[in-house]
Amino acid sequence: MTETMKPKPAKAAATVIPMFEMPKFDIPSFDMPKMEVPAAFRQFAEKGVAQSKETYEKFKSVAEDNTAMLETVYTTASKGATDYGLKVIEIARANSDAMFDFAEALFAVKSPSELIELSTKHAREQFETLSGQSKELAGLAQKVATDTAEPIKSSVSKAMKKVA
């Protein structure tokens, strides 16, 4: 056999000699004395568990009611915001159309007095239109706020009745 094929001799296992050896002993077992739980204590504990369950059920019911209320509020607010946004777009479109109509009418003006008359008429109409649009938007915003607050209001009054 060649040198590379010879098996290597096994190393001797290193033995560790501990400096301190822990003494070996058994942990004594102590028998716990049998104690009877007093009936009053048992009743107190059972009453506490029953009250805890009842309180948990009340909290769970309130949490479920609040979740339903928040879903309603979110749905109402979302629909209201969408309606409001659509109304703003409608108003912007109407105002843009009015402005283009005014610009088109300006090209047909033949005298300065006609220009002043047309400008005055347009300004008056736009002021009235904008006033009406502002009232409409304010009414819509108030409706959205009222509709959104209604589920909260009814939920709070229902919760107060439960507590009382």
SEDRENVO-892459 format. One record per residue: y, x, z of N, C-alpha, C, O in turn. Coordinates in nm, 4 decimals. Layout:
<pts>
Y  X  Z  Y  X  Z  Y  X  Z  Y  X  Z
...
</pts>
This chain:
<pts>
-0.1184  0.0834  0.0000  0.0000  0.0000  0.0000  0.1236  0.0871  0.0000  0.1257  0.1981  0.0532
0.2238  0.0334  -0.0603  0.3479  0.1094  -0.0644  0.4312  0.0758  0.0582  0.3997  -0.0160  0.1340
0.5358  0.1506  0.0755  0.6222  0.1348  0.1926  0.6867  -0.0026  0.1975  0.7025  -0.0610  0.3047
0.7237  -0.0536  0.0814  0.7946  -0.1813  0.0804  0.7031  -0.2984  0.1085  0.7498  -0.4062  0.1454
0.5744  -0.2792  0.0920  0.4827  -0.3902  0.1099  0.4217  -0.3948  0.2489  0.3510  -0.4902  0.2814
0.4467  -0.2958  0.3306  0.3898  -0.2941  0.4645  0.4573  -0.4000  0.5514  0.5791  -0.4169  0.5464
0.3782  -0.4701  0.6300  0.4398  -0.5673  0.7214  0.5162  -0.4952  0.8309  0.4762  -0.3885  0.8775
0.6274  -0.5561  0.8710  0.7116  -0.4965  0.9737  0.6536  -0.5316  1.1095  0.6057  -0.6432  1.1296
0.6572  -0.4375  1.2027  0.6041  -0.4676  1.3359  0.6960  -0.5669  1.4074  0.8180  -0.5598  1.3924
0.6389  -0.6585  1.4842  0.7161  -0.7600  1.5578  0.7899  -0.6942  1.6731  0.7391  -0.6018  1.7366
0.9098  -0.7428  1.6989  0.9891  -0.6890  1.8082  0.9390  -0.7502  1.9370  0.8915  -0.8637  1.9404
0.9504  -0.6742  2.0397  0.9095  -0.7249  2.1711  1.0128  -0.8254  2.2183  1.1329  -0.8029  2.2030
0.9675  -0.9362  2.2755  1.0588  -1.0398  2.3248  1.1382  -0.9846  2.4411  1.0836  -0.9218  2.5318
1.2656  -1.0086  2.4370  1.3522  -0.9608  2.5441  1.3379  -1.0541  2.6629  1.3454  -1.1761  2.6478
1.3181  -0.9995  2.7766  1.3059  -1.0804  2.8972  1.4365  -1.0701  2.9732  1.4921  -0.9619  2.9923
1.4834  -1.1857  3.0157  1.6079  -1.1912  3.0894  1.5730  -1.2092  3.2354  1.4995  -1.3006  3.2726
1.6249  -1.1238  3.3148  1.6005  -1.1332  3.4584  1.7290  -1.1867  3.5204  1.8319  -1.1192  3.5230
1.7202  -1.3087  3.5698  1.8418  -1.3651  3.6278  1.8775  -1.2952  3.7576  1.7901  -1.2552  3.8346
2.0057  -1.2813  3.7803  2.0496  -1.2171  3.9026  2.0332  -1.3108  4.0205  1.9931  -1.2697  4.1294
2.0645  -1.4367  3.9975  2.0503  -1.5365  4.1026  1.9601  -1.6451  4.0509  1.9796  -1.6951  3.9401
1.8671  -1.6803  4.1253  1.7777  -1.7877  4.0845  1.8061  -1.9079  4.1730  1.8113  -1.8976  4.2956
1.8243  -2.0228  4.1073  1.8537  -2.1453  4.1804  1.7280  -2.1893  4.2549  1.6183  -2.1886  4.1990
1.7445  -2.2268  4.3793  1.6270  -2.2755  4.4518  1.5839  -2.4098  4.3939  1.6673  -2.4905  4.3529
1.4580  -2.4318  4.3911  1.4035  -2.5565  4.3377  1.3704  -2.6470  4.4542  1.2956  -2.6097  4.5446
1.4274  -2.7675  4.4509  1.3972  -2.8634  4.5566  1.4045  -3.0039  4.4973  1.4701  -3.0250  4.3953
1.3404  -3.0957  4.5579  1.3400  -3.2352  4.5138  1.4518  -3.3095  4.5844  1.4799  -3.2872  4.7021
1.5155  -3.3993  4.5083  1.6197  -3.4833  4.5657  1.5488  -3.5951  4.6409  1.4660  -3.6668  4.5846
1.5821  -3.6088  4.7673  1.5147  -3.7141  4.8440  1.5589  -3.8511  4.7945  1.6737  -3.8684  4.7538
1.4715  -3.9453  4.7977  1.5081  -4.0806  4.7576  1.5277  -4.1629  4.8836  1.4455  -4.1632  4.9753
1.6376  -4.2309  4.8837  1.6688  -4.3165  4.9969  1.6485  -4.4601  4.9540  1.7011  -4.5012  4.8506
1.5770  -4.5338  5.0271  1.5576  -4.6745  4.9966  1.6805  -4.7505  5.0431  1.7264  -4.7375  5.1565
1.7313  -4.8298  4.9509  1.8467  -4.9126  4.9849  1.7970  -5.0325  5.0641  1.6983  -5.0965  5.0277
1.8657  -5.0610  5.1708  1.8211  -5.1763  5.2490  1.8449  -5.3046  5.1713  1.9436  -5.3160  5.0986
1.7583  -5.3980  5.1856  1.7715  -5.5272  5.1190  1.8765  -5.6066  5.1951  1.8651  -5.6303  5.3154
1.9793  -5.6468  5.1207  2.0861  -5.7238  5.1839  2.0961  -5.8591  5.1156  2.0857  -5.8688  4.9933
2.1151  -5.9571  5.1902  2.1342  -6.0920  5.1378  2.2845  -6.1128  5.1172  2.3642  -6.0904  5.2083
2.3224  -6.1562  4.9956  2.4624  -6.1832  4.9671  2.4978  -6.3165  5.0322  2.4297  -6.4168  5.0107
2.6038  -6.3171  5.1114  2.6412  -6.4424  5.1772  2.6719  -6.5522  5.0745  2.7233  -6.5238  4.9663
2.6409  -6.6747  5.1080  2.6599  -6.7881  5.0179  2.8076  -6.8053  4.9821  2.8401  -6.8387  4.8682
2.8959  -6.7830  5.0773  3.0392  -6.7986  5.0513  3.0857  -6.6986  4.9459  3.1652  -6.7324  4.8582
3.0358  -6.5758  4.9548  3.0727  -6.4741  4.8567  3.0180  -6.5111  4.7190  3.0872  -6.4946  4.6185
2.8953  -6.5607  4.7137  2.8332  -6.6019  4.5880  2.9141  -6.7168  4.5253  2.9382  -6.7171  4.4045
2.9556  -6.8131  4.6069  3.0354  -6.9251  4.5560  3.1710  -6.8761  4.5048  3.2202  -6.9223  4.4018
3.2295  -6.7831  4.5776  3.3580  -6.7264  4.5363  3.3445  -6.6571  4.4004  3.4294  -6.6739  4.3128
3.2383  -6.5798  4.3838  3.2152  -6.5083  4.2580  3.1903  -6.6073  4.1440  3.2440  -6.5899  4.0346
3.1100  -6.7101  4.1682  3.0817  -6.8095  4.0646  3.2087  -6.8847  4.0255  3.2304  -6.9144  3.9080
3.2918  -6.9150  4.1239  3.4179  -6.9837  4.0971  3.5097  -6.8938  4.0125  3.5756  -6.9408  3.9198
3.5127  -6.7659  4.0453  3.5940  -6.6708  3.9677  3.5471  -6.6602  3.8240  3.6290  -6.6543  3.7324
3.4163  -6.6576  3.8030  3.3617  -6.6502  3.6671  3.3971  -6.7775  3.5899  3.4360  -6.7710  3.4733
3.3837  -6.8927  3.6550  3.4157  -7.0198  3.5893  3.5639  -7.0255  3.5518  3.5987  -7.0707  3.4427
3.6507  -6.9802  3.6416  3.7944  -6.9790  3.6115  3.8255  -6.8820  3.4979  3.9101  -6.9097  3.4129
3.7575  -6.7695  3.4973  3.7790  -6.6720  3.3900  3.7385  -6.7302  3.2556  3.8094  -6.7130  3.1565
3.6246  -6.7991  3.2515  3.5802  -6.8618  3.1270  3.6794  -6.9680  3.0815  3.7117  -6.9766  2.9631
3.7270  -7.0478  3.1744  3.8233  -7.1532  3.1427  3.9533  -7.0937  3.0895  4.0093  -7.1428  2.9916
4.0004  -6.9886  3.1541  4.1235  -6.9223  3.1102  4.1049  -6.8609  2.9719  4.1939  -6.8695  2.8872
3.9905  -6.7997  2.9494  3.9608  -6.7414  2.8183  3.9633  -6.8496  2.7100  4.0204  -6.8289  2.6030
3.9024  -6.9631  2.7372  3.8994  -7.0729  2.6398  4.0408  -7.1227  2.6094  4.0730  -7.1532  2.4946
4.1250  -7.1307  2.7129  4.2633  -7.1737  2.6912  4.3371  -7.0725  2.6037  4.4064  -7.1105  2.5093
4.3223  -6.9439  2.6350  4.3882  -6.8404  2.5554  4.3371  -6.8424  2.4117  4.4149  -6.8274  2.3175
4.2089  -6.8607  2.3953  4.1496  -6.8650  2.2613  4.2067  -6.9832  2.1830  4.2410  -6.9697  2.0655
4.2165  -7.0991  2.2485  4.2719  -7.2180  2.1836  4.4170  -7.1959  2.1426  4.4571  -7.2315  2.0318
4.4957  -7.1369  2.2329  4.6365  -7.1097  2.2032  4.6477  -7.0088  2.0888  4.7330  -7.0238  2.0013
4.5632  -6.9073  2.0887  4.5670  -6.8074  1.9816  4.5325  -6.8707  1.8470  4.5956  -6.8395  1.7461
4.4338  -6.9584  1.8449  4.3973  -7.0260  1.7205  4.5111  -7.1169  1.6731  4.5422  -7.1217  1.5541
4.5727  -7.1887  1.7670  4.6862  -7.2742  1.7310  4.8017  -7.1911  1.6762  4.8647  -7.2294  1.5776
4.8295  -7.0782  1.7397  4.9381  -6.9910  1.6937  4.9085  -6.9328  1.5561  4.9989  -6.9189  1.4737
4.7841  -6.8990  1.5312  4.7463  -6.8467  1.4005  4.7693  -6.9523  1.2926  4.8243  -6.9232  1.1864
4.7266  -7.0752  1.3214  4.7479  -7.1838  1.2255  4.8979  -7.2080  1.2038  4.9426  -7.2307  1.0914
4.9741  -7.2029  1.3124  5.1185  -7.2235  1.3022  5.1825  -7.1132  1.2175  5.2672  -7.1420  1.1330
5.1435  -6.9886  1.2390  5.2004  -6.8780  1.1619  5.1644  -6.8886  1.0139  5.2457  -6.8550  0.9277
5.0437  -6.9350  0.9843  5.0051  -6.9545  0.8447  5.0941  -7.0608  0.7800  5.1384  -7.0448  0.6663
5.1197  -7.1690  0.8534  5.2063  -7.2755  0.8027  5.3479  -7.2238  0.7824  5.4106  -7.2508  0.6799
5.3982  -7.1492  0.8805  5.5339  -7.0937  0.8701  5.5438  -7.0013  0.7497  5.6398  -7.0085  0.6731
5.4456  -6.9155  0.7331  5.4479  -6.8221  0.6208  5.4448  -6.8968  0.4878  5.5210  -6.8644  0.3967
5.3582  -6.9954  0.4764  5.3479  -7.0720  0.3529  5.4791  -7.1439  0.3224  5.5277  -7.1422  0.2093
5.5358  -7.2074  0.4257  5.6615  -7.2804  0.4074  5.7751  -7.1856  0.3703  5.8528  -7.2141  0.2793
5.7846  -7.0733  0.4406  5.8911  -6.9767  0.4124  5.8755  -6.9179  0.2728  5.9743  -6.8985  0.2018
5.7532  -6.8898  0.2338  5.7278  -6.8331  0.1020  5.7675  -6.9312  -0.0080  5.8329  -6.8934  -0.1052
5.7278  -7.0571  0.0079  5.7638  -7.1590  -0.0908  5.9153  -7.1773  -0.0939  5.9743  -7.1885  -0.2014
5.9785  -7.1803  0.0232  6.1233  -7.1959  0.0302  6.1966  -7.0811  -0.0357  6.2945  -7.1018  -0.1073
6.1487  -6.9590  -0.0111  6.2126  -6.8424  -0.0725  6.1971  -6.8456  -0.2240  6.2886  -6.8082  -0.2974
6.0811  -6.8904  -0.2700  6.0591  -6.9019  -0.4141  6.1532  -7.0064  -0.4744  6.2158  -6.9824  -0.5776
6.1625  -7.1217  -0.4092  6.2530  -7.2268  -0.4579  6.3974  -7.1784  -0.4600  6.4709  -7.2047  -0.5552
6.4376  -7.1081  -0.3557  6.5739  -7.0563  -0.3479  6.5991  -6.9546  -0.4595  6.7027  -6.9583  -0.5258
6.5047  -6.8656  -0.4788  6.5185  -6.7654  -0.5856  6.5270  -6.8290  -0.7231  6.6060  -6.7863  -0.8073
6.4448  -6.9322  -0.7461  6.4505  -7.0017  -0.8745  6.5850  -7.0719  -0.8944  6.6378  -7.0752  -1.0056
6.6395  -7.1274  -0.7872  6.7701  -7.1935  -0.7955  6.8794  -7.0909  -0.8271  6.9695  -7.1195  -0.9059
6.8725  -6.9729  -0.7673  6.9705  -6.8673  -0.7952  6.9617  -6.8254  -0.9420  7.0640  -6.8038  -1.0071
6.8410  -6.8143  -0.9930  6.8241  -6.7778  -1.1349  6.8803  -6.8877  -1.2245  6.9464  -6.8589  -1.3243
6.8543  -7.0135  -1.1893  6.9071  -7.1260  -1.2666  7.0602  -7.1254  -1.2669  7.1226  -7.1481  -1.3705
7.1193  -7.0998  -1.1519  7.2653  -7.0946  -1.1410  7.3215  -6.9775  -1.2219  7.4223  -6.9922  -1.2910
7.2569  -6.8627  -1.2132  7.3027  -6.7457  -1.2885  7.2966  -6.7730  -1.4386  7.3861  -6.7337  -1.5136
7.1895  -6.8410  -1.4817  7.1768  -6.8742  -1.6242  7.2898  -6.9702  -1.6670  7.3513  -6.9518  -1.7721
7.3157  -7.0719  -1.5846  7.4225  -7.1680  -1.6167  7.5586  -7.0984  -1.6220  7.6393  -7.1258  -1.7108
7.5835  -7.0088  -1.5271  7.7122  -6.9370  -1.5249  7.7249  -6.8426  -1.6445  7.8331  -6.8269  -1.7009
7.6139  -6.7805  -1.6823  7.6171  -6.6914  -1.7996  7.6440  -6.7717  -1.9266  7.7227  -6.7301  -2.0116
7.5781  -6.8867  -1.9389  7.6023  -6.9721  -2.0561  7.7481  -7.0162  -2.0619  7.8096  -7.0173  -2.1685
7.8035  -7.0530  -1.9441  7.9436  -7.0954  -1.9400  8.0354  -6.9802  -1.9802  8.1353  -7.0017  -2.0488
8.0027  -6.8605  -1.9388  8.0867  -6.7449  -1.9724  8.0802  -6.7137  -2.1218  8.1820  -6.6815  -2.1830
7.9607  -6.7231  -2.1808  7.9488  -6.6994  -2.3250  8.0220  -6.8087  -2.4047  8.0848  -6.7809  -2.5069
8.0128  -6.9324  -2.3565  8.0854  -7.0417  -2.4227  8.2365  -7.0163  -2.4159  8.3086  -7.0398  -2.5128
8.2828  -6.9685  -2.3010  8.4258  -6.9371  -2.2858  8.4662  -6.8238  -2.3801  8.5706  -6.8298  -2.4451
8.3821  -6.7207  -2.3866  8.4131  -6.6071  -2.4752  8.4167  -6.6526  -2.6208  8.5011  -6.6081  -2.6986
8.3248  -6.7415  -2.6567  8.3226  -6.7939  -2.7936  8.4490  -6.8761  -2.8213  8.5061  -6.8690  -2.9301
8.4916  -6.9536  -2.7220  8.6129  -7.0348  -2.7387  8.7364  -6.9465  -2.7495  8.8326  -6.9821  -2.8176
8.7343  -6.8314  -2.6827  8.8493  -6.7395  -2.6908  8.8706  -6.6886  -2.8333  8.9842  -6.6645  -2.8743
8.7617  -6.6722  -2.9086  8.7758  -6.6234  -3.0469  8.8419  -6.7278  -3.1369  8.8939  -6.6940  -3.2432
8.8401  -6.8519  -3.0955  8.9001  -6.9586  -3.1769  9.0458  -6.9846  -3.1403  9.1114  -7.0669  -3.2041
9.0980  -6.9151  -3.0376  9.2358  -6.9363  -2.9917  9.3330  -6.8862  -3.0981  9.3140  -6.7794  -3.1563
9.4412  -6.9681  -3.1231  9.5379  -6.9316  -3.2269  9.6768  -6.9006  -3.1701  9.7613  -6.8450  -3.2403
9.7010  -6.9366  -3.0417  9.8334  -6.9110  -2.9849  9.8200  -6.8739  -2.8370  9.7186  -6.9034  -2.7738
9.9235  -6.8089  -2.7824  9.9190  -6.7730  -2.6403  9.9127  -6.8959  -2.5489  9.8459  -6.8931  -2.4455
9.9810  -7.0013  -2.5863  9.9762  -7.1211  -2.5008  9.8361  -7.1816  -2.4994  9.7907  -7.2319  -2.3966
9.7684  -7.1767  -2.6129  9.6295  -7.2257  -2.6205  9.5379  -7.1371  -2.5353  9.4444  -7.1865  -2.4722
9.5650  -7.0074  -2.5339  9.4872  -6.9136  -2.4515  9.5039  -6.9460  -2.3031  9.4065  -6.9496  -2.2280
9.6295  -6.9698  -2.2617  9.6548  -7.0014  -2.1209  9.5901  -7.1344  -2.0846  9.5303  -7.1475  -1.9778
9.6020  -7.2316  -2.1719  9.5408  -7.3620  -2.1463  9.3886  -7.3505  -2.1343  9.3290  -7.4067  -2.0425
9.3270  -7.2787  -2.2257  9.1811  -7.2596  -2.2247  9.1371  -7.1830  -2.1002  9.0374  -7.2184  -2.0373
9.2112  -7.0783  -2.0646  9.1768  -6.9979  -1.9466  9.1911  -7.0804  -1.8191  9.1061  -7.0724  -1.7305
9.2957  -7.1579  -1.8092  9.3175  -7.2421  -1.6910  9.2068  -7.3462  -1.6785  9.1523  -7.3681  -1.5703
9.1745  -7.4102  -1.7915  9.0680  -7.5105  -1.7915  8.9352  -7.4477  -1.7489  8.8632  -7.5047  -1.6669
8.9032  -7.3323  -1.8034  8.7773  -7.2646  -1.7710  8.7734  -7.2243  -1.6228  8.6715  -7.2420  -1.5560
8.8837  -7.1707  -1.5727  8.8893  -7.1281  -1.4320  8.8694  -7.2478  -1.3392  8.7970  -7.2381  -1.2402
8.9341  -7.3619  -1.3713  8.9197  -7.4816  -1.2892  8.7742  -7.5308  -1.2907  8.7169  -7.5619  -1.1863
8.7163  -7.5372  -1.4104  8.5771  -7.5819  -1.4229  8.4817  -7.4881  -1.3482  8.3906  -7.5335  -1.2790
8.5032  -7.3590  -1.3625  8.4157  -7.2619  -1.2956  8.4306  -7.2689  -1.1439  8.3326  -7.2556  -1.0706
8.5542  -7.2901  -1.0971  8.5743  -7.3025  -0.9534  8.4989  -7.4235  -0.8990  8.4327  -7.4145  -0.7956
8.5090  -7.5369  -0.9689  8.4368  -7.6576  -0.9274  8.2856  -7.6369  -0.9346  8.2114  -7.6780  -0.8454
8.2427  -7.5735  -1.0409  8.0991  -7.5468  -1.0581  8.0485  -7.4542  -0.9477  7.9455  -7.4810  -0.8858
8.1207  -7.3459  -0.9236  8.0786  -7.2505  -0.8201  8.0807  -7.3147  -0.6815  7.9946  -7.2859  -0.5984
8.1767  -7.3999  -0.6571  8.1833  -7.4703  -0.5288  8.0600  -7.5588  -0.5108  7.9974  -7.5590  -0.4048
8.0262  -7.6332  -0.6150  7.9066  -7.7177  -0.6101  7.7797  -7.6358  -0.5963  7.6890  -7.6728  -0.5217
7.7730  -7.5238  -0.6685  7.6548  -7.4365  -0.6602  7.6407  -7.3765  -0.5206  7.5298  -7.3655  -0.4681
7.7515  -7.3384  -0.4616  7.7479  -7.2825  -0.3252  7.6974  -7.3857  -0.2259  7.6164  -7.3547  -0.1385
7.7461  -7.5097  -0.2398  7.6994  -7.6165  -0.1507  7.5505  -7.6425  -0.1707  7.4768  -7.6642  -0.0745
7.5074  -7.6400  -0.2953  7.3657  -7.6625  -0.3266  7.2774  -7.5519  -0.2669  7.1723  -7.5791  -0.2088
7.3222  -7.4273  -0.2824  7.2459  -7.3148  -0.2254  7.2450  -7.3198  -0.0730  7.1429  -7.2914  -0.0104
7.3582  -7.3556  -0.0132  7.3648  -7.3657  0.1329  7.2724  -7.4765  0.1829  7.2034  -7.4595  0.2834
7.2712  -7.5897  0.1129  7.1816  -7.6996  0.1509  7.0357  -7.6602  0.1369  6.9531  -7.6941  0.2217
7.0040  -7.5886  0.0298  6.8661  -7.5439  0.0092  6.8255  -7.4426  0.1158  6.7135  -7.4475  0.1668
6.9154  -7.3517  0.1495  6.8861  -7.2524  0.2540  6.8655  -7.3213  0.3881  6.7762  -7.2842  0.4642
6.9472  -7.4210  0.4169  6.9331  -7.4949  0.5432  6.8003  -7.5706  0.5454  6.7329  -7.5750  0.6483
6.7633  -7.6294  0.4331  6.6354  -7.7013  0.4251  6.5186  -7.6057  0.4469  6.4243  -7.6375  0.5195
6.5250  -7.4897  0.3844  6.4179  -7.3896  0.4002  6.4087  -7.3468  0.5467  6.2991  -7.3372  0.6019
6.5224  -7.3213  0.6089  6.5226  -7.2799  0.7499  6.4668  -7.3900  0.8395  6.3874  -7.3628  0.9296
6.5080  -7.5136  0.8149  6.4595  -7.6258  0.8956  6.3099  -7.6468  0.8761  6.2358  -7.6650  0.9727
6.2657  -7.6441  0.7497  6.1228  -7.6630  0.7214  6.0386  -7.5505  0.7798  5.9263  -7.5732  0.8247
6.0928  -7.4295  0.7790  6.0195  -7.3144  0.8327  6.0146  -7.3193  0.9849  5.9141  -7.2816  1.0452
6.1223  -7.3654  1.0468  6.1282  -7.3691  1.1932  6.0494  -7.4867  1.2517  6.0109  -7.4824  1.3686
6.0250  -7.5903  1.1733  5.9572  -7.7100  1.2247  5.8180  -7.6803  1.2823  5.7883  -7.7269  1.3923
5.7315  -7.6051  1.2132  5.6004  -7.5752  1.2735  5.6129  -7.4969  1.4043  5.5344  -7.5176  1.4968
5.7109  -7.4078  1.4119  5.7307  -7.3311  1.5353  5.7733  -7.4255  1.6474  5.7221  -7.4183  1.7591
5.8660  -7.5123  1.6164  5.9170  -7.6078  1.7153  5.8048  -7.6980  1.7664  5.7910  -7.7174  1.8872
5.7254  -7.7525  1.6758  5.6174  -7.8422  1.7189  5.5097  -7.7669  1.7948  5.4510  -7.8208  1.8887
5.4828  -7.6429  1.7556  5.3826  -7.5625  1.8262  5.4274  -7.5310  1.9680  5.3478  -7.5378  2.0616
5.5539  -7.4968  1.9840  5.6069  -7.4652  2.1166  5.6037  -7.5900  2.2050  5.5650  -7.5824  2.3216
5.6439  -7.7039  2.1501  5.6431  -7.8263  2.2335  5.5000  -7.8665  2.2698  5.4763  -7.9163  2.3798
5.4045  -7.8458  2.1790  5.2646  -7.8752  2.2079  5.2119  -7.7811  2.3169  5.1384  -7.8231  2.4063
5.2501  -7.6547  2.3083  5.2077  -7.5570  2.4085  5.2662  -7.5906  2.5452  5.1988  -7.5759  2.6471
5.3906  -7.6355  2.5476  5.4546  -7.6730  2.6746  5.3843  -7.7937  2.7378  5.3700  -7.8016  2.8599
5.3413  -7.8866  2.6538  5.2688  -8.0030  2.7055  5.1346  -7.9607  2.7647  5.0914  -8.0156  2.8660
5.0681  -7.8625  2.7014  4.9404  -7.8138  2.7538  4.9592  -7.7457  2.8893  4.8784  -7.7628  2.9807
5.0666  -7.6686  2.9005  5.0919  -7.5948  3.0238  5.1267  -7.6900  3.1381  5.0845  -7.6694  3.2519
5.2034  -7.7934  3.1073  5.2482  -7.8865  3.2096  5.1390  -7.9760  3.2574  5.1618  -8.0603  3.3442
</pts>
